[in-house]
Amino acid sequence: MKLSTKGRYAVMAMSDIAMQSGGKPVSLASIAERQQISQEYLEQLFGKLRKSGLVTSVRGPGGGYLLANEPDEIIVSSIVLAADEPLTVTRCQDGDAITGCIGGDKCVTHELWAALGRQIYGFLSSVTLGDVIGKRNLALEASIRRAKAEPAQSQPANITAGV
């Protein structure tokens, strides 16, 4: 998969702002310190995030960055894409088997990796920044595990299958 540090760091930095801002701008220096990401790298990322309309900048003393919308309105896939991070899993350079696959044709596993890429994009498109900072995506996983375990536990012992 081609998800490098750009997309991950952008999500980490925006999550940091969401948790730390309290309505006040958050400096890149403070994000860099908390998240252990180079401030220079963050400056490059935040230029892209600002151009994409995901953050706004405040100049001057006490300046920094604010989220442009509420965390529940910011989709994680939009952060990753704003960081110029391709969401492709195939080895094709342009994602559609014209270049990079075998002689310009689709390789035998192309559809498998393309489908995985669509699943990843679909997942990231269904998660908001609010879900991340609220750890709601983790709570969903736990509830799914509980739901799978409950039917076996709630079934009376005297019922047999096929009778």
C-alpha positions as CSV (number, residue, x, y, z in Angstrom):
1,M,0.0,0.0,0.0
2,K,1.2,3.5,-0.7
3,L,0.2,5.3,2.5
4,S,3.4,7.0,3.6
5,T,4.1,9.3,6.5
6,K,2.4,12.3,4.8
7,G,-1.1,11.0,5.3
8,R,-0.5,9.6,8.8
9,Y,1.3,12.7,10.0
10,A,-1.5,15.0,8.6
11,V,-4.1,13.0,10.5
12,M,-2.0,13.0,13.7
13,A,-1.4,16.7,13.5
14,M,-5.1,17.6,12.8
15,S,-6.1,15.3,15.7
16,D,-3.7,17.2,17.9
17,I,-5.3,20.5,17.0
18,A,-8.8,19.0,17.6
19,M,-7.8,17.9,21.1
20,Q,-5.6,20.9,22.1
21,S,-7.1,24.0,20.6
22,G,-10.1,24.8,22.8
23,G,-11.0,27.5,20.3
24,K,-7.4,29.0,20.3
25,P,-4.8,28.5,17.5
26,V,-2.3,25.7,18.0
27,S,1.3,26.4,17.0
28,L,3.2,24.0,14.7
29,A,6.0,24.0,17.3
30,S,3.7,22.6,19.9
31,I,2.3,20.0,17.6
32,A,5.8,19.0,16.5
33,E,6.9,18.6,20.1
34,R,3.8,16.5,21.2
35,Q,3.7,14.3,18.1
36,Q,7.5,14.1,17.6
37,I,7.2,15.3,14.0
38,S,9.7,17.7,12.4
39,Q,8.3,21.3,12.4
40,E,9.6,21.8,8.9
41,Y,7.7,18.7,7.7
42,L,4.5,20.0,9.4
43,E,5.0,23.4,7.6
44,Q,4.9,21.6,4.3
45,L,1.8,19.6,5.3
46,F,-0.1,22.5,6.7
47,G,0.4,24.5,3.5
48,K,-1.5,21.7,1.7
49,L,-4.1,21.4,4.5
50,R,-4.7,25.1,4.4
51,K,-5.1,25.2,0.6
52,S,-7.6,22.3,0.9
53,G,-9.7,24.3,3.3
54,L,-9.2,21.9,6.2
55,V,-7.4,24.4,8.5
56,T,-7.1,28.1,8.9
57,S,-4.1,30.0,10.0
58,V,-3.8,32.8,12.5
59,R,-0.8,35.1,12.3
60,G,1.1,36.9,15.0
61,P,1.8,36.2,18.6
62,G,-0.3,33.4,19.8
63,G,-1.0,32.4,16.2
64,G,-1.1,29.0,14.8
65,Y,-3.7,26.8,13.2
66,L,-7.4,26.0,13.8
67,L,-9.6,23.4,12.2
68,A,-11.8,25.0,9.5
69,N,-14.8,22.8,10.6
70,E,-15.9,20.8,13.6
71,P,-14.0,17.5,14.0
72,D,-17.2,15.5,13.3
73,E,-17.4,17.3,9.9
74,I,-13.9,16.4,8.8
75,I,-13.5,13.1,6.9
76,V,-10.2,11.3,7.4
77,S,-9.9,10.5,3.7
78,S,-10.0,14.2,2.9
79,I,-7.0,14.8,5.2
80,V,-5.0,12.0,3.6
81,L,-5.9,13.2,0.1
82,A,-5.1,16.8,1.0
83,A,-1.6,15.7,2.0
84,D,-1.1,14.5,-1.6
85,E,-1.2,10.9,-0.4
86,P,-2.5,8.5,-3.1
87,L,-4.8,5.8,-1.8
88,T,-3.7,3.1,-4.2
89,V,-2.6,-0.4,-3.5
90,T,-1.8,-1.6,-7.1
91,R,1.7,-1.3,-8.5
92,C,0.3,0.7,-11.4
93,Q,1.7,4.2,-11.5
94,D,-1.6,5.7,-12.3
95,G,-3.9,3.2,-10.6
96,D,-5.6,1.9,-13.8
97,A,-3.2,-0.6,-15.2
98,I,-2.1,1.5,-18.1
99,T,1.5,1.9,-16.8
100,G,3.3,-0.1,-14.2
101,C,1.5,-3.4,-14.6
102,I,2.8,-6.1,-17.0
103,G,3.4,-4.6,-20.4
104,G,0.5,-2.1,-20.0
105,D,-2.0,-4.9,-19.3
106,K,-3.6,-5.7,-15.9
107,C,-1.7,-8.3,-13.9
108,V,-3.6,-11.3,-12.6
109,T,-3.9,-9.8,-9.1
110,H,-4.8,-6.3,-10.2
111,E,-8.5,-6.5,-9.3
112,L,-7.6,-7.9,-5.9
113,W,-5.4,-5.0,-5.0
114,A,-7.7,-2.4,-6.6
115,A,-10.6,-3.8,-4.5
116,L,-8.5,-3.5,-1.4
117,G,-7.7,0.1,-2.2
118,R,-11.4,0.8,-2.6
119,Q,-12.0,-0.8,0.8
120,I,-9.3,1.3,2.4
121,Y,-10.7,4.5,0.8
122,G,-14.2,3.5,1.9
123,F,-13.1,3.0,5.5
124,L,-11.2,6.3,5.7
125,S,-14.2,8.0,4.1
126,S,-16.5,6.7,6.8
127,V,-14.3,7.9,9.7
128,T,-14.3,11.5,10.9
129,L,-11.7,13.3,12.9
130,G,-14.2,13.4,15.7
131,D,-14.3,9.5,15.6
132,V,-10.5,9.4,15.9
133,I,-10.2,11.8,18.8
134,G,-13.3,10.3,20.5
135,K,-12.0,6.8,19.9
136,R,-15.4,6.0,18.5
137,N,-13.9,3.8,15.8
138,L,-12.4,1.6,18.5
139,A,-15.7,1.5,20.4
140,L,-17.4,0.2,17.2
141,E,-14.9,-2.6,17.0
142,A,-15.7,-3.6,20.6
143,S,-19.4,-3.6,20.0
144,I,-19.1,-5.8,16.9
145,R,-17.1,-8.3,18.9
146,R,-19.7,-8.3,21.7
147,A,-22.5,-8.8,19.2
148,K,-20.8,-11.8,17.7
149,A,-20.3,-13.4,21.1
150,E,-23.8,-12.7,22.6
151,P,-25.9,-15.0,20.3
152,A,-24.0,-18.1,21.4
153,Q,-24.3,-17.1,25.1
154,S,-28.0,-16.2,24.9
155,Q,-29.2,-19.4,23.2
156,P,-30.8,-21.8,25.7
157,A,-28.7,-25.0,26.3
158,N,-31.6,-27.4,25.6
159,I,-32.1,-26.4,21.9
160,T,-30.3,-28.5,19.4
161,A,-29.7,-27.7,15.8
162,G,-31.8,-29.4,13.2
163,V,-34.5,-30.7,15.5
